[in-house]
Amino acid sequence: MAQQSVAVVGGGIMGSGIAQVLARNGYEVRVREINDELAEAARDRLVSGNYGLDDAVEGGYLSTDEKQAVLDRLTFTTDLEAATTGTDFVIEAVTEDLAIKGKVFRDLDDVTDEQPLYSNTSGFSVTAIANAVSDPSRVAVTHFFNPVPVMSMVEIVEAPETDDAVVERAEELVEELGKTSVTISDDPGSYGFIANRCYAAMREEAQRLVDDGIATEQQVDTALEEGYNLPVGPFSLRGIGEEWD
């Protein structure tokens, strides 16, 4: 099969992580940022940031030659049309703001043809995002988890209008990347999918226990870690998330 190409729109923590994983799995990846400074920062983050290529080499997961091969498959640009022309699909990974995502998808509608358009949103509905394009059947969510090079879960979300082939391609992609996916239905009335909604409910109840003086944060974490075999409790996980941000 010929090498496939993909555009990743947004080179922040999530976008650079997605781009790295794609390039490490043989994809030609074009990362688009809004200016040269951010494009350079995206490249630096992908190479020398947390869970970047340098860490992979240091940890023995990549050789220096393999690292260079990954870099050779990556380009960084500020030109959205150049980034997306001829690609097999596009993954949007800009900041978690529906207005900004809507603008990006309107721009993608202008410069792309028929390739699938995926959003890495962690909670906005497919329907809300797909409203920005003329053909909503092209749009689905592929929600990668942070840090992308480490976490294996990807939530795929489809709306009633989403083309089956778009969903199937997302499922194939996740399998190619060695990750695990669940495909669920869109819920336009709510924010979040499976993991974040379940975590939010647990976190809310955990905070209530602390606020009511029933338990300390450490006690809540210990009870959940030991009682349900969770790797970390909600308060410890909050700290990890702050480090990632």
C-alpha positions as CSV (number, residue, x, y, z in Angstrom):
1,M,0.0,0.0,0.0
2,A,1.3,3.5,-0.9
3,Q,2.3,5.7,2.0
4,Q,-0.7,7.7,3.2
5,S,-0.6,11.3,4.2
6,V,-2.6,13.1,6.9
7,A,-2.9,16.8,8.0
8,V,-2.9,17.6,11.7
9,V,-4.4,21.0,12.2
10,G,-3.0,22.4,15.5
11,G,0.4,21.6,16.9
12,G,-0.1,21.9,20.6
13,I,0.3,19.1,23.2
14,M,-2.4,17.0,21.6
15,G,-1.7,17.8,17.9
16,S,2.1,17.2,18.3
17,G,1.4,14.0,20.1
18,I,-1.0,12.8,17.4
19,A,1.5,13.8,14.7
20,Q,4.3,11.9,16.3
21,V,2.3,8.7,16.6
22,L,1.2,8.9,13.0
23,A,4.7,9.6,11.7
24,R,6.1,6.8,13.8
25,N,3.6,4.5,12.2
26,G,4.7,5.4,8.6
27,Y,2.3,8.2,7.8
28,E,3.5,11.3,6.0
29,V,2.3,14.0,8.3
30,R,1.7,17.7,7.7
31,V,1.2,19.8,10.8
32,R,-0.4,23.1,10.3
33,E,-0.1,26.0,12.8
34,I,-1.3,29.6,12.5
35,N,2.2,31.2,12.4
36,D,5.8,30.4,12.1
37,E,6.6,30.7,15.8
38,L,3.9,28.2,16.8
39,A,4.9,25.9,13.9
40,E,8.5,25.9,15.3
41,A,7.2,25.3,18.8
42,A,5.2,22.3,17.6
43,R,8.3,20.8,16.1
44,D,10.3,21.4,19.2
45,R,7.6,19.9,21.4
46,L,7.4,16.8,19.2
47,V,11.1,16.3,19.4
48,S,12.2,17.4,22.8
49,G,9.0,17.8,24.8
50,N,7.6,15.4,27.3
51,Y,7.1,12.0,25.6
52,G,8.7,13.4,22.5
53,L,11.1,11.6,20.1
54,D,14.2,12.4,22.3
55,D,12.5,10.6,25.2
56,A,11.7,7.7,22.9
57,V,15.3,7.3,21.9
58,E,16.5,7.7,25.5
59,G,14.0,5.0,26.6
60,G,15.2,2.6,23.9
61,Y,11.9,2.7,21.9
62,L,13.5,4.3,18.8
63,S,17.0,4.3,17.4
64,T,18.6,7.6,16.2
65,D,18.1,6.4,12.6
66,E,14.4,5.7,13.3
67,K,14.0,9.1,14.9
68,Q,15.4,10.7,11.8
69,A,13.1,8.7,9.6
70,V,10.1,9.9,11.6
71,L,11.3,13.5,11.3
72,D,11.7,13.0,7.5
73,R,8.0,12.1,7.4
74,L,7.0,15.4,9.1
75,T,6.5,18.8,7.7
76,F,5.3,22.0,9.5
77,T,3.4,24.7,7.7
78,T,1.2,27.8,8.2
79,D,-0.7,27.1,4.9
80,L,-3.9,25.2,5.5
81,E,-4.4,24.4,1.8
82,A,-0.9,23.1,1.4
83,A,-1.2,21.1,4.5
84,T,-4.5,19.4,3.4
85,T,-4.2,19.0,-0.4
86,G,-3.9,15.4,-1.4
87,T,-4.1,14.0,2.1
88,D,-6.1,10.9,2.9
89,F,-7.7,12.5,6.0
90,V,-7.5,15.5,8.4
91,I,-7.4,15.5,12.2
92,E,-8.2,18.8,13.9
93,A,-6.5,19.3,17.2
94,V,-6.8,23.0,18.0
95,T,-7.8,24.4,21.4
96,E,-11.0,23.1,23.0
97,D,-13.2,26.1,22.0
98,L,-16.2,25.4,19.8
99,A,-16.1,28.8,18.1
100,I,-12.4,28.2,17.1
101,K,-13.1,24.6,16.0
102,G,-16.1,25.9,13.9
103,K,-13.8,28.4,12.2
104,V,-11.3,25.7,11.5
105,F,-13.9,23.4,10.0
106,R,-15.3,26.2,7.8
107,D,-11.8,26.8,6.5
108,L,-11.4,23.0,5.9
109,D,-14.6,23.0,4.0
110,D,-13.2,25.6,1.7
111,V,-9.8,23.8,1.0
112,T,-10.7,20.1,1.1
113,D,-12.7,17.8,-1.1
114,E,-14.0,14.5,0.1
115,Q,-11.5,13.2,2.7
116,P,-12.7,12.4,6.2
117,L,-12.4,15.3,8.7
118,Y,-11.8,14.2,12.3
119,S,-11.9,16.3,15.4
120,N,-9.9,15.5,18.5
121,T,-12.4,17.3,20.7
122,S,-12.6,15.9,24.2
123,G,-16.3,16.7,24.5
124,F,-18.1,18.7,21.8
125,S,-20.7,16.9,19.8
126,V,-20.0,15.7,16.3
127,T,-23.2,17.5,15.2
128,A,-22.1,20.9,16.6
129,I,-18.8,20.6,14.8
130,A,-20.2,19.1,11.5
131,N,-22.6,22.1,11.3
132,A,-19.6,24.1,10.0
133,V,-19.2,22.1,6.8
134,S,-21.4,21.6,3.8
135,D,-21.2,17.8,4.0
136,P,-21.6,16.6,7.6
137,S,-21.2,13.0,6.6
138,R,-17.4,13.6,6.4
139,V,-17.1,14.5,10.1
140,A,-16.5,12.3,13.1
141,V,-14.6,12.6,16.4
142,T,-11.4,10.8,17.2
143,H,-10.6,11.7,20.8
144,F,-7.1,10.7,21.7
145,F,-6.0,10.7,25.3
146,N,-3.1,12.7,26.8
147,P,-0.2,12.0,26.4
148,V,-0.9,10.5,23.0
149,P,2.3,8.5,22.6
150,V,1.6,6.7,25.8
151,M,-2.2,6.4,26.2
152,S,-3.9,3.6,24.2
153,M,-7.5,4.8,24.3
154,V,-9.3,6.6,21.4
155,E,-13.0,7.4,21.6
156,I,-14.6,7.5,18.2
157,V,-17.9,9.4,18.0
158,E,-20.4,9.3,15.1
159,A,-23.5,11.3,14.4
160,P,-26.5,9.9,12.5
161,E,-25.2,11.7,9.5
162,T,-21.7,10.4,9.6
163,D,-20.8,8.1,6.7
164,D,-20.0,4.5,7.7
165,A,-16.8,4.6,5.7
166,V,-15.6,7.6,7.8
167,V,-16.1,5.7,11.0
168,E,-14.6,2.5,9.6
169,R,-11.5,4.5,8.5
170,A,-11.1,5.9,12.0
171,E,-11.4,2.4,13.5
172,E,-8.8,1.1,11.1
173,L,-6.5,4.0,11.9
174,V,-6.6,3.3,15.7
175,E,-5.8,-0.3,15.1
176,E,-2.9,0.6,12.8
177,L,-1.5,2.8,15.6
178,G,-1.7,-0.1,18.1
179,K,-4.4,1.6,20.2
180,T,-7.8,0.6,21.4
181,S,-11.1,2.3,20.3
182,V,-14.7,2.4,21.3
183,T,-17.2,3.8,18.8
184,I,-20.2,5.6,20.4
185,S,-23.1,7.7,19.3
186,D,-23.2,11.4,19.4
187,D,-25.1,13.1,22.3
188,P,-25.6,16.7,21.3
189,G,-27.1,17.7,24.6
190,S,-24.0,16.8,26.7
191,Y,-20.3,17.6,26.9
192,G,-17.9,14.7,27.0
193,F,-18.0,11.1,25.9
194,I,-17.5,8.0,28.0
195,A,-14.3,8.5,29.9
196,N,-14.6,12.2,30.7
197,R,-18.2,12.0,31.7
198,C,-17.6,9.0,34.0
199,Y,-14.5,10.6,35.5
200,A,-16.4,13.9,36.0
201,A,-19.1,12.1,38.0
202,M,-16.5,10.4,40.1
203,R,-14.5,13.6,40.7
204,E,-17.6,15.5,41.7
205,E,-18.6,12.9,44.3
206,A,-15.0,12.7,45.5
207,Q,-14.9,16.4,46.0
208,R,-18.2,16.4,47.9
209,L,-16.7,13.8,50.3
210,V,-13.8,16.2,51.0
211,D,-15.9,19.3,51.2
212,D,-18.3,17.7,53.7
213,G,-15.4,16.7,55.9
214,I,-16.1,13.0,55.5
215,A,-12.6,12.1,54.1
216,T,-9.4,13.7,53.0
217,E,-8.2,13.7,49.4
218,Q,-5.6,11.1,50.3
219,Q,-8.2,8.9,51.9
220,V,-10.4,9.1,48.8
221,D,-7.5,8.3,46.5
222,T,-6.4,5.3,48.7
223,A,-10.0,3.9,48.9
224,L,-10.5,4.0,45.1
225,E,-7.0,2.9,44.2
226,E,-7.1,-0.1,46.6
227,G,-10.8,-0.8,46.4
228,Y,-11.2,-0.7,42.7
229,N,-7.6,-1.2,41.6
230,L,-7.4,2.2,39.9
231,P,-3.8,3.2,39.0
232,V,-4.4,6.6,40.5
233,G,-7.3,8.2,42.4
234,P,-9.1,11.4,41.2
235,F,-7.1,13.8,43.2
236,S,-3.7,12.3,42.1
237,L,-4.9,12.2,38.5
238,R,-5.8,15.9,38.8
239,G,-2.1,16.6,39.6
240,I,-0.9,14.6,36.7
241,G,-3.2,16.5,34.4
242,E,-1.8,19.8,35.6
243,E,1.7,18.7,34.9
244,W,0.7,17.7,31.3
245,D,-1.0,21.1,30.7
